[in-house]
Amino acid sequence: MNTLAQTSLSSASPPVKFASRLPLALLILAGVSAPFVLAGYQILLATSVLSFSLAILGLNLLSGYNGQISLGHSAFLAIGGYATAILMTKFGVPYWAAIPLAGLISMMVGLVVGVPALRLELLYLALATFALAVAVPQLAKNKLVSHWTGGVQGLEVRKPEAWTAIGLNADQTLYVIVFLVVLVCFIAADNLVSGRVGRALEAIRDQPISADAMGINSRTYKIACFGVSSFFTGVAGALGALTTQFVSPESYAFFVSVTLLIGAVVGGFKSVYGAFIGGIFVVMMPNYAENLWQGAPALIYGAITILLMLVMPEGFAGLVRGVLWRVGLQKRS
């Protein structure tokens, strides 16, 4: 099977290879041009889109590629955000070191959670991760850790200093930092799922018994996937904390997990770059819904989400794949 896949990939025509790299090229183009065409509140929205996209990417890897349903990824966002705030405010760690450290801390928690998650499937795993999403914000309020977390008042996070030497203000500097981190994570995730690891994850998701028969260690892959997913989401939490310059228990309520799930579904569960579309949707759509009907923005938001799910059952990425396949620029999956 691997030999056939490699042969098919190597024999792909140049247009097909170009189409497979087109999302990355568009992401880089949009990201590089944003600081020059956006300003003020708009560039802060673009920064939020990038951080949410990375969090949705983490959920996509776990649920879309490996089939492990999670309703608790807001907990890993919280861990990454609080880790960044504590490292920077309590220990004086610079932001460039706090970001990867927050990801590693979140990954360690994810690996611990991933071990008992092996015994749970579908709704049982969803309920377990739901409990995690509810528990973590409450834990941050506990008086035993309130000295570190700030309790219900939360913690302020210092924004990185502006790179005035190259003509960037504070908001532009933050955007460039977030963009570079997100770009590296997206490229790493794309390389991960495009190779043998990605094929193993999909085999475990679709045919777990056959995957075991082929010698794929499902236990190891599932735990590792939980860890990698938690790492990306923790880094997203760190970037989100730098963007909002504040963390509190209310910032990571359970609805944040629902928001990530909506973004993953709209963007496309089985897609790396669909996470970017999901990030745009969950950040921008509430604002548009508010403008359309101030009396019931949640109703508009929910109606548009349902409509998109009906029109694009495989998300925006699935729609794009279908169009590219019809014009001969995408292999049928």
Secondary structure, DSSP 8 states (H G I E B T S, - for coil): -HHHHHHHHHT--HHHHHHHHHHHHHHHHHHHHHHHH--THHHHHHHHHHHHHHHHHHHIIIIIIT----S-HHHHHHHHHHHHHHHHHHS---HHHHHHHHHHHHHHHHHHHHHHHTT--HHHHHHHHHHHHHHHHHHHH-TTTHHHH-GGG-EE-------GGGT--HHHHHHHHHHHHHHHHHHHHHHHHHSHHHHHHHHHHH-HHHHHHTT--HHHHHHHHHHHHHHHHHHHHHHHHHHHTEE-GGGG-HHHHHHHHHHHHHH-TT-STHHHHHHHHHHHHHHHHHHH-TT-HHHHHHHHHHHHHHH-TTHHHHHHHHHHHHTTSS---
